Amino acid sequence: MKAFQMLFVLLLAAAAEGQSLHFGKCPRPPVQQDFNVAKYMGTWYEIEKLPSLFEKGTCNQATYSLLSDGTVKVLNAELLSNGKINSIEGVAKVKNSTQPAILDVSFFKGVPDSPYWVLSTDYQSYSLVYSCTDYYGSFHIDFAWILARTRLLNKEVVSQLHDELVSAGVNINNLLVSDQAGCEQSKAKINERPIIGILTQNSRYLPPNSKGYIASSYVKFLESGGARVVPIMVNREAEEYKRLFNSINGILLPGGAANITSSGYQRASKIFYELAIEANKRGDYFPVWGTCLGYEQLTVLTSGKKLLTRTNTNGMSLPLLFTKEAKQSRMFKSFPAELMEALASEPLTENSHKWSVSVLSHNTNKDLKNFYKNRVCVNRGSIRLPDLWDTVAPGEESVMSTFYTAHFFVNEARKNFHTFESKEEERSALIYNYNPVHSPPNSGFEQKYIF
């Protein structure tokens, strides 16, 4: 009798919410063959769905991140009518390694897992997901989602996915079109506690047995924008870098004197660069920042060539030459007009380098020109973002420039939702486990973290 009463209550609740309810057991439609979980990671936007009582808002999206134990972190988010972001985290795992497209998702302890079947996907543009739960062997409630890497999906692709759902026995007349209008302009969910990695590098001037250093000015730079910092040691295994990549929200490649074609700095930069490229392709936004040597390293990784030009720009403070597009660029459009004017007319940027990437090299190399948008250079022809902490007198404009550039980069990192697997692991990775030391005279930096 109790079972019948429970069944009746479930039927009423499902009917009231417009759920897709059917008598009999769940069907078992075919799933994606040779499903690649790693390629599936990143952000997916909801295009259409069967009714679901647990979704109340608009701008629905799901972000998936691969954890070190092979499970998948799930972050679902939606925009509620009151303007607030509603989100929930869970963990998905493959039930059977021979069928990796069939996963179970858990959001609450003590609550049965929910099925997540990937019926088809091309990883780059669309995904068709099906879920079905049996109740007492008498009826089932099913769910289906058409997902995309962008907030719009080609109508022909949607039509093809409709055909697949029909073949799976799903009534497509019950599908609802998800509201993704104006979502980019709405207040998107952001990471309030971003953590950014800074790559270390070796130096012959370090104490014996040291593993590398980071100038503390880079740490202060990121802290001024609201981020915390994790040091990334050179000469570590690729798997360690991959785990760290999935735990941090961006990376800064600092200036220095490391070899950008063959060194621990170059190898680690290449691994993180390639991981970032792949992540961004699948919608997992991950920013990379290069200052001085770091930017030179990025040009080598992008072009496959060392395109540096010898310049006499060591120990000089210079103004910037902005391109006509600079003021409307994503970075500089938030700079106050008076600060932009000061940067263009006063020697506020510090230059301590004997080599530069010339404007000519940038504009004549197809890979660089297509990948990077040149918005600023110094009057000796090098494309370089200002590093203003160490040798430039800390005047008001210099400090403001540093703040605005840091604010921009950290805000980019807030768009990433990688996390450490535990608070203990996070605490042990932070740079605050180390103490900076006062550098000797003429060392180039006032303070360093030495590892």
N, C-alpha and C positions, 0 to 999 in steps of 0.2 A: 504493500500500500504506500509506504514512504517513497519507494522508488518511483511509483506512478505519479505521486504528488510532485516529486522533484522534476520528473520529466515534463509534467504539465507546466510548472513554473518556468522551466527553461524554454519551452515552446512559446509561452506568452511573452517572455522577455525578448526572445529572438524576433518574434513577429513585430513587437512594438518598436524595435530598433531597425526594422527593415533588413535584418540579417538574411543571408542566402542560406535558407534551411531546406533540407531534403530528407525524405524517408530513406532508410537503408544505410548501408555502410559507405565509407569514403571510397571514391574511385582511386585508381592508382595510375595516373597518366605517365607517359614516358618522360624522363628528365634529360637534361643536357648530358651528352656523352663526353667523356674525358674532361670533365669540369675542372678548371684551374682556380683554386680558391684565391691564390695570391693575386692573379690578374683581376679578380672580381672586387678587390678591396678599393676603398675610396667612397665618394659620395654619390648617391643615387637620388633622383627627384621623382616623386610620385606623379604619374601622368593620369592613370585611371585606376579604379579599384572597385571591388565588390564592397557593399556597405560593411562597416565595422564600428561597433559601439565604442571602441577604445580610441577612435580618432574623432576629435571634435573641432579641429582648427583647419587652417589653410597652410600653404607653403610647406607641405609635408616633405620631409627628406630623411634619408637614412645614411649614416656614415659607418663604414666597416673598417676595422683595423686588425691586422694579423698579430696575435700575441705569440710569445716565444714558445709556448707549449702547444702551438698548432691550433688553438681555439681562436675565435674571432670576437673582438669587442664590437658590440652593436650600440650605436647612439641614434635613437629616433627623435626627431624634433618637429614641432609644428608651431604656427603662430596662432594664438587665441584671439578672440574678438576684442578682448580688453588690451591688446597690444603686447601681452607678455608671451615669452617663449615657454612652451611646455615641452619637456624632454624626458626621456627615460633611457637608462643604460641596461644592457643585458649582455649575455655571452652565448655565442652560437658554436656548435661543435658538430663535426661530421659523425654520423651514426656508424657508418660502415665504410671503411677505406676503399672498398671496391665500388661504392656509389657516392662519390664526394659531392654530388649535386643535391643530396638529401641531407639536410641539417636539422638539428633541433635547437630552438632558441629558448633560453631561460631568462626571465626578468625578475622573478621573485622566488626566494627560497620557500620550499614547501608547496609550490604551485607546479602542476605538471608542465613540462616543456611544450612549446608550440612548434609544429612542423614548419619547415621552410624548404620548399622544393623549387629549385631553379629549373624550370621547364626548358628555357632557351635563353641564350645571351650571346652577344658578340663582344662583350667586355668593354667596348669603346663607346657604344651609343645606347643600347637598349638591354632590358632584362625582363623576363616574364616569370613571375613567382606565384606559386600556388601553395595553399595551406588548407588542411582539412582535419577536423576533429570529430571522432565518433562519440555518441552519447548512448550508452546502454545497448549498443548494437541495434537501436531502433531508428535513429535518425542521425544526420550529420550536418554540421555547419561548415561551409567552406569560405575561403577568402582568396582573392587573387589581386595581384598588383602588376600593372605595367609601369616599369621604371625606366628612367633615362638619365644620362650623364648631364644633360642640360634640362632646363625647365620647359622646353618644347621638344616634341618628337614628330618626325615626319609622318603625315597621315597615311602614307602607303605602308610604313612600318607598323603603325598602329593597326591597320586593317589586317595585315599578315598575322599579327599577334592575336587579334580577335578570332581568326580562323583556327589558330592553335588551341585557343580556349574552347571553342566549339567542339573540336576533336576530343578535347579532354572531358567533355560533358558539362561544361560550364555555361550557364545561361547568360549570354553577354548583354541581354536586355536589362539586366540588373546593374551593369557597370555604371559607375559614377565618374564624371570627369573631375579630376582634382583641380583646385584653384591655385594656380601658381602665378597669378597676375600681381604685379607690383611687389613681388617678394624681394627683389634685389634692393628696392628702395625702402622696404620696411626695416625695422631694427632687427638685424640678424643676430643669431646667437654668437657670442664671442667667448673666447677663452680668457677668463679673468685672471688666470695665474700662468702666463706663458713662461716657458723655460727654453732658453736658447743656448746652444752649444758653441763654444769657441775653441778652435783648433789650436793645439800647442805646436811648438816647433823647437828643434834643437839649436844650440849655439855653442861654439867652442869657448865662449866666455863664461859658461855656466860652471858651477862647482862640480867636482868629480862625482860620478854616479847619478847625476841629475838626468831626468827623463824628458825635460823640456820646460818651457816657460810660457806665460801669457802676461803681456803688459797689463797692469791693473787698470789703465785708462780705458781699455776695451770693456772691462767688467763694469766700470762706472758709467760708461757710455750706455750700455744696455740697461743698467739699473735706473738711469735717469729717465728712460722710456717706460719703466714699469715691469721689466723682465727680471727673472733670476737666471743664473748662469751655471752651466755644467762644463767643466773642462773636457776636451776630447783629446786623449793621448795619442801620439803618433805610434806607428809600428805595432799596432794591435791586429788581431785576427778580423777578417771581413765579417764573420758572424757577430762579433762583439759590436762592430760599427752598425750592423743592420739592426740589432736589438736597441742600440742607443738611438738610431734614427727613428724608430717607432715609439720612442719615449719622449723626444724633445719636439719643439715646435718651430725650429729654424736653426740655421747655422751661420756663424760669422767666420770668414776666413781672414785673419788679421794680416797686417803688414809685418815685414821682417826681412830676413836675408836668406830664407831657405831656397833650395834649388827647385824650380818649378817644372822641371822635366824628369828628375830622378831623385826622390827623397821621400822620407816618411810623410812629410807635409803634402807632397804631390800625390802620393798613393791614397792617403786618407781623403784628400779633397776630391779625387776622382771617384772614390766609392760613394761619398755623400752626394756629389753632383749627379751621378747616374741614378742613385736612389731617388733623388728629388725629381729628376726628369720623369721617371716612371710613375712616381706618386702623382705628380701634377697631371699627367696624361689621364689617369683614372679618377680625377676629381679630388684627390687628397692634396689640398693646397699646402705646399711646404716652401717657405722663402729661403733664399741663399743670398748672403751679403758678402761682398769682397771689398776690402779696403787695401789700397796700395798693392802690396805683393799679392793679396788675395784676389784683387781684380785681374792682375796679370795672370795669375793661375787660372782664373775662369776663362780668359781669352784663349789660353793654350788648350784647355779642356774642350772648348767649343769649336775651335778652328783646327785643332790637331797640329798647330804650328806655333813656334815661338816668334811672335811678330813685334818684338821690342825694338825701339830706336834709342840710340845713345843720346842723352840730353844732359845739359848742365843745370840740373834743378835740385841740387842737394843743399839743404839748409836754407831754403828760400820761402818767403811768404808772398803769395801772389793772389791777385783778384781772379774771378772766374769769368769766362766768356759763355754766356747762355745762348742756346739756340732759340729760334723764334717760338718753338713749341714748348719750351721749358716751363713757362708760367702756367700752362694748362696741364702739365704732366701730373701723374698721380702723386709724385713725391713733392714737387715744388709748389703745387697749387695751394697748399696750406700755409706756405711761408708768408709772413707779412710783407707787404710791398716795400716797406723801408728796409727790411732785412735783405730782400733780393737786390735792392739798389746798392746797399753797402757791400754785398758779396761781389757785385759786378764792378765796383769802383775802388774798393779798398783791398789791401793785401792781407786778407783774413785767413786764407787757407795755407796750411803748412805742407811743404813739399820737401821730402828727404829721400830722393831717389836719383839714381844715375841713369836709369832706363825708364822709358815711357812707351805707351801705345799711342802712336800718332793718329791724328784724325784721318790722314791719308790711308794708313794701314787699316783702320776701322772701316772706312768707306769703300775700300777696294777689295776687302775680303768678304766674299759672299756669305760665309757662315756667320761672321760677326755682325754684318749689317742686317741680316735677317733675324738674328736672335736678340740683339741688344739695340735699344733705342738711345742714341746719343743725345743727351740733353744739356751737357755742360762739358767744358774743357778749360784748362788753364792756358795762359797766353804763350806757353812754350809748346803747346800742341798735345799734351798728354790728357787722356780721358781719365779722370780720377775723382772719386768722391772725397770730400774733405775729412781729414783726421785732425781734429782741432785741439786735442787735450794737452799734448806734451810740450811742444816747442813754440807754439804761438802764444803771445801774451794774452792772458784770459780777459780780454775786454768784453764788453756787453754783447757786441754783435757776434763774437766768436762763441761765447757760451750759448747764445740763442741759436746759432747755426747748429751746434752740436745737439742741443735739445730737440730741435725740429727734425733733424735727420734720424736721431734715435727714436723719437716718437713715431715716425713713419715706419721704420723697420719693425719695431715691437708691435705696432698695430697690425702689420702684415702677419706676424707670428701668431697673433690672437685668432686668426682665421683657421689655425690648425688645432686639432684636438687629440694629438698623440698624448699619451700619459704613461708614466711608469706603472708597473704592475702592482706596486704597493707603495705606501708612504715611506716605509723603511728604505726601500730601494732608492726612492727619490732623494731622501735626506742624505744617504750615503754618497750619492753622485754629485751633489751640489758643491760648488767651489768654496762654500763657506766652511768646509772641512779643512781648508788650507789657510795660511796666513801670508799676506803679501809682505815683501821686504823692501826696505829703502835701497834703491840701486846705487852703485858707486858713481862718482862724477863721470860725465861724458859717456854714459852708457846708452843714451838715447831715450830712456824712459825714467821717470821719477820713481816708479814703484813697479815691482814685478811679483807675480806668483811663480815660484820655482818648485817643480815637482820631482 
